[in-house]
Amino acid sequence: MTSYTKEVISDLIAGQLPWPQTRRIMSTYKDEDRFFKVIEVLQERVPWDDPILLPISDHLFICQSGSERVTKCECGHSFGDYRRNWKLQALINVRCTEASLREIYPNNDIPDPDWMEIREFICPDCSTIHEVEAAAPGYPIVHDFEPDLEGFYREWLKKPLPEGPS
């Protein structure tokens, strides 16, 4: 099994590798320490010291912040306890008119605003759009998932979950 260097993983995350190499890395079995290399690369890219426990998306992470585990933006904004829906603490732009939907659907194939709205979840500090969801008007904001951090570290990584200060 091929083991990739931290530098190659860094270039992969940054989208700087040629497509054939990216495809090869994505398609083959993962080296045993890949997750830890990814975490190390991501940790070096953020301006804060709280340990990243699990990436959620390109710019959103579950971190150990003191004695709490929080969902945190790359810029450092904390959305609070990772078990709560972070989207409820985000700025939300709702596209629910024909004019606002036409901004992202420039042709005549826009959805009917009576049947669908587009919700953009935005960091209040850096304005990064972390997620976009399409839903029927009035449908509750989706809580995507609540990871079992302890189980993931214990069963998949065979390592103890980093703990905060006592």
Secondary structure, 3 states (H helix, E strand, C coil): CCCCCHHHHHHHHHCCCCHHHHHHHHHCCCCCCHHHHHHHHHHHHCCCCCCEEEEEECCEEEEEECCEEEEEECCCCEEEECCCCHHHHCEEEEECCHHHHHCCCCCCCCCCCCCCEEEEEECCCCCCEEEEEEECCCCCCCCCCCCCHHHHHHHHHCCCCCCCCC
